[in-house]
Amino acid sequence: MNETLSLEALKKALAQLEKGIEQAGLNPGDELMRDGVIQRFEYSMDICWKTIQRYLKTVAGVQDSAIRSKKDLFREAARLALVQSAEAWIGHYEARNVTSHSYNARMAQQVFERAQLFLVDAKSLLAELQNDA
């Protein structure tokens, strides 16, 4: 793997997200715990898409012109079998963006639930990236 593609930030972020989800599971209904998971989901998602972008450019040699949007990014990652489902990742990214534009309890719960699905996909991404190391 290219030296510029460090996975340490991704490993740490996913470990923190997983820990937050576990703690929230022990305290159902605790809005502070839920909100902490959402915050961890946000930065974990950001690290994931940035890592995918660096991988596509530095390791896979994908040209910038092939990636004009996040949808293109996730579709290219799926084409290269870096992620299993581009649509799932697009959904994760859209859920991440919802948190920065508006806030209400129902939406927060939906994003919290999405964070749990994301963790599974993000751990799979990390495993794929480590396989290429």
C-alpha positions as CSV (number, residue, x, y, z in Angstrom):
1,M,0.0,0.0,0.0
2,N,1.2,3.5,-0.7
3,E,2.8,5.1,2.3
4,T,0.6,8.2,2.0
5,L,-2.5,6.1,2.9
6,S,-2.3,5.8,6.6
7,L,-5.2,3.9,8.2
8,E,-4.5,4.9,11.8
9,A,-7.1,7.7,11.9
10,L,-9.7,5.4,10.4
11,K,-8.9,2.6,12.9
12,K,-9.2,5.0,15.8
13,A,-12.4,6.6,14.6
14,L,-14.1,3.3,14.1
15,A,-13.0,2.0,17.5
16,Q,-14.5,5.1,19.1
17,L,-17.7,4.8,17.1
18,E,-18.0,1.1,18.1
19,K,-17.4,1.9,21.8
20,G,-20.0,4.7,21.6
21,I,-22.6,2.4,20.1
22,E,-21.9,-0.2,22.8
23,Q,-22.2,2.3,25.5
24,A,-25.4,3.7,24.0
25,G,-26.8,0.2,23.9
26,L,-26.3,-0.1,27.7
27,N,-28.2,3.2,28.1
28,P,-31.1,3.2,25.8
29,G,-33.0,6.4,25.7
30,D,-30.0,8.4,26.8
31,E,-30.0,11.3,24.4
32,L,-26.5,12.4,25.3
33,M,-25.1,9.0,24.5
34,R,-27.1,9.0,21.2
35,D,-25.8,12.4,20.3
36,G,-22.2,11.3,21.0
37,V,-22.6,8.4,18.7
38,I,-23.9,10.7,16.0
39,Q,-20.9,12.9,16.4
40,R,-18.6,9.9,16.1
41,F,-20.5,8.8,13.1
42,E,-20.0,12.2,11.4
43,Y,-16.2,12.2,11.8
44,S,-15.9,8.5,11.0
45,M,-17.8,9.0,7.8
46,D,-15.6,12.0,6.9
47,I,-12.5,9.9,7.5
48,C,-13.9,7.0,5.4
49,W,-14.7,9.0,2.3
50,K,-11.5,10.9,2.5
51,T,-9.6,7.6,2.8
52,I,-11.5,6.1,-0.1
53,Q,-10.7,9.2,-2.2
54,R,-6.9,8.9,-1.3
55,Y,-7.0,5.2,-2.1
56,L,-8.6,5.7,-5.5
57,K,-6.1,8.3,-6.4
58,T,-2.9,7.0,-5.0
59,V,-3.3,3.2,-5.0
60,A,-5.9,2.5,-7.8
61,G,-4.7,5.4,-10.0
62,V,-8.3,6.7,-10.7
63,Q,-8.2,10.1,-12.4
64,D,-9.8,13.1,-10.7
65,S,-12.2,13.5,-13.7
66,A,-13.8,10.1,-12.8
67,I,-14.8,11.4,-9.4
68,R,-16.9,14.5,-9.6
69,S,-19.2,13.8,-6.7
70,K,-19.4,11.6,-3.6
71,K,-21.8,9.3,-5.5
72,D,-19.1,8.9,-8.2
73,L,-16.6,8.2,-5.4
74,F,-18.7,5.5,-3.8
75,R,-19.6,3.9,-7.2
76,E,-15.9,3.8,-8.1
77,A,-15.1,2.2,-4.8
78,A,-17.8,-0.4,-5.3
79,R,-16.6,-1.1,-8.9
80,L,-13.1,-1.8,-7.5
81,A,-14.7,-4.0,-4.7
82,L,-13.4,-1.7,-2.0
83,V,-17.0,-1.4,-0.7
84,Q,-19.8,-3.8,-1.2
85,S,-22.6,-1.3,-2.0
86,A,-22.3,2.1,-3.5
87,E,-25.9,2.8,-2.6
88,A,-25.4,1.9,1.0
89,W,-22.4,4.3,1.2
90,I,-24.4,7.1,-0.5
91,G,-27.1,6.6,2.1
92,H,-24.5,6.8,4.9
93,Y,-23.1,10.0,3.4
94,E,-26.6,11.5,3.1
95,A,-27.4,10.6,6.7
96,R,-24.2,12.2,7.8
97,N,-25.1,15.4,5.9
98,V,-28.6,15.5,7.5
99,T,-27.0,16.0,10.9
100,S,-25.3,19.2,9.9
101,H,-28.3,20.9,8.4
102,S,-31.1,20.3,10.8
103,Y,-31.8,18.7,14.1
104,N,-34.8,17.0,15.7
105,A,-35.3,14.0,17.9
106,R,-36.8,11.7,15.2
107,M,-34.1,12.5,12.7
108,A,-31.4,12.1,15.4
109,Q,-32.7,8.6,16.1
110,Q,-32.7,7.7,12.4
111,V,-29.1,8.9,12.1
112,F,-28.2,6.9,15.2
113,E,-29.6,3.8,13.7
114,R,-27.8,4.5,10.4
115,A,-24.5,4.8,12.4
116,Q,-24.9,1.2,13.5
117,L,-25.3,0.0,9.8
118,F,-22.4,2.3,8.8
119,L,-20.1,0.7,11.4
120,V,-20.5,-2.7,9.7
121,D,-19.7,-1.3,6.3
122,A,-16.8,0.8,7.6
123,K,-15.2,-2.1,9.3
124,S,-15.5,-4.0,6.0
125,L,-13.9,-1.1,4.2
126,L,-11.0,-1.1,6.7
127,A,-10.5,-4.8,6.2
128,E,-10.3,-4.4,2.5
129,L,-7.8,-1.6,2.8
130,Q,-5.7,-3.7,5.2
131,N,-5.8,-6.6,2.7
132,D,-4.2,-4.2,0.2
133,A,-1.4,-3.3,2.6
